[in-house]
């Protein structure tokens, strides 16, 4: 089942976003992803589990968390 996972990732430079691109490019099930450096936002689409995406991006050493949802708690 395809779904969208949105993460907040502390990225301060092109090298940071490059590291995130590298790990997502290798991750199984990822169909596409978008990295917004300005908002520190990473959107991943594909047949993926939210916790697996969070864990994979965390391996870059960047502070990573689920994007805060307005008024609702995120459920996986």
Steps between C-alpha positions, in 0.01 A plus 500: 500500500644833396512776758667832571734556794601855595805559718669800655874460449769740626685583176729800479675449166501319167713225653228433756229471238737290288535249784121479533466454121755218508328294771152553353625408153615163635191433712270227372142606424574871453331624182589869533616755751525876529747692716415857603813650657327824592231330709729209602227274366540161330197342330529134403246313288487128443429160644678581827443487875525839675729367777732338245533830311569685827764242597666509157525880490624504862802294388633814329567642848253786446236575763189338352138495618156463352360828364267641767136470396263780587253406771533123452751246620675298232408134492705244316 
